[in-house]
Amino acid sequence: MSQPSAQVTAAEISRIAGVTRATVSNWRRRHDDFPAPSGGTDSSPLYDLESVRSWLASRGQVAAASPAEELRTTLRLHAQSGGAGTSDLLLLVLAAARRSPKELTAAALLPDAELVGRAEREVAAVADTMPGADAVHFGAVDAAVLRALYVCVRDEGGQAALGVLAERELEDSAASGAYRTPEPLADLLAGLIPGSPVGVLDPACGSGTLLAAAARRGARELYGQDTLPVQARRSAVSLMLTAPRAEVAVRAADSLRADAFPGLVVDAVLCNPPFGVRDWGHDELAYDPRWAYGVPPRAESELAWVQHALAHLTPGGHAVLLLPPAMAGRASGRRVRAELVRGGALRAVIALPVGASIPLHVGLQIWVLQRPEPGGPERKSVLFVDAAESSTPSGAGGGGTAGATRTRGAGSRSAAPDWAELTARILGAWRAFTENPDAFEGEPGVAYAAGVVDLLDDVVDLTPARLVRASRAEVDPAVLSAQVDATRGNLVKAAKALARTAAHEEWGSAGPAAREWRTATASDLARGGALTFLRTAPEGARGRAEEADRVERADRAEAGDGNPEAPAVRAVLTGADIARGSGPTGDPSELRSAVAPLVAVGDVLVRAVANGDGPMARVAGEEDAGALLGPHVHLFRPDPARLDAWFLAGFLGAEENIAGASTGSTVLTVSPGRLRVPLLPLDEQRRYGEAFRHVHALRTEAQRATRLAEETARLLAGGLTGGQLLPGRDGDGSPAR
């Protein structure tokens, strides 16, 4: 029996077509044959899905939607008809991820009745891995979403399908404040745990990002708990996919009120708890034995999470929590903070830059704690690291110093931190401190070890900036003056180079109307052989990446590039490198993939995450050749006889193109196959490519000049306020007395 045609919103049309919502609105105004609304309201119209697809097909734009977008749209339509719940589908993701691409393709092609039967059998086979899972029954109404799920798992992996399902259930529920911890931040938090912990607990696990980071560091017993059932189920399935050999136990309940692991002690606790919650159980938990350092005030739920974490640690075990900055100095929490310091439980407080995690406008803090060991060493100091202000990216030409403040512009709320530099700075200070706390000298203006006695004053303010600032006066005035002179000289040269580049004027107006052209998706171009798409394979998905690596080695051998099998230490080209215009700076030891393709001259590199400032794409040059491709970078290798590399990079990295191919709310992930490219003759491509090359040069010179200007101003301001530099007298440059 035929089913009624589904209806979609303008937003869903934009995702299907791979364009922005503004483009869909433009189509409605400019094209008389665009399908008329078939439902909804004037402000939020709905359109017949089949009519929309027919219209898009007539314009050659039907194939833009990624499998994840198809699943997202199908889920919304599935919710209208009633059918299997998201929990059942989460289990199917786990089952499907264990199948080969060939098996998934065969499943997606089955008739509806056979597809439903197969899905039920596969879910039943993995149901025992999920505590409390009920028997699953699918019906004919579920066939479309089952088919879309199999295709999504086949083409984009289980994690992508899992994210779409969880996103849908969170939207349907009244839950708010459920935000994913960025992966680089999760890796940083896990990196602060010394050694390789076996058992790790996250009592507010959300989607399981922190536990996954712990698994990457070798943890094999993963325990999680979350208030939201959908997050608990998502975390359990995600961890089973990420760490199939680990023991995974995830429960759904409020950790403070109903601890699911009351007798559990582990080597480490990682947690990004909810902030500012007043109804956390203060009255009913007043005599809870976890409050060894004092009853947390009603307004200090974060101090309850801190003590909950300490209660689950073995003696000597570490806990790392991401917390709001206000709790470091609020008067209500002074007594508990004092006991944490006095008892030796607090080991470090680290201030992060704005934009490191939700909420993006707040500079969060990392608290590192350690459960005291009976008869253990006396802890006389606490480490404070002020990484809240951005540092100069590598390649800026400024040789930073510890003697002055590193500032972040007021308008940089959405700017992503330089995670490689930030992680190296924080872990370097922490490791040096833990090796010998009594001999730790710190880094003026960045890291400082404060004595316990000095911290136990009337306010017990543990804000890193306040404590670290006092160490800035230790910088040598002569050293700082020489750095100012060198950086200022580089700034003058950069300003001249920028002026020369900006003088280029070889472009003109298109006339009274903007030019239009036919386009094709990157997926279409790849199928036609015009380009090859390479990426770094995640663990457990090595097939295509291994083939790419085999081809890469064969190409190198044919070109005479030494021994193709000889191991070599290579840098990793990261998304941050593309954004700031630097060469490869990533650490190969942090590359967890079994196989990573090698970058070649002429490859087009596109950042996989659209958040933050800086260019989204560039063409690989000699300085990039031979680098390992980072996990958050898409690599397009064009056929030079059909595609100009700079032409391709210019259009792939265009703002509207990136927006149309991105998904997500707080973290925008680029679907590479949905990026669109104009279909132009090669000669015309080269003209555009030359123009894009000049645009890239202009941006590069502007970035360099901006970094040097910021570095020069930073050094001058810090030197003047720190007493190392003196202002001139009467404008003649001579020092004041």
Order of alpha helices (4+ residues) and beta strands (2+ residues): beta-alpha-alpha-beta-beta-alpha-alpha-alpha-alpha-alpha-alpha-alpha-alpha-beta-alpha-beta-alpha-beta-beta-alpha-beta-alpha-beta-beta-beta-alpha-beta-alpha-alpha-alpha-beta-alpha-beta-alpha-beta-alpha-beta-beta-beta-beta-alpha-alpha-beta-beta-beta-alpha
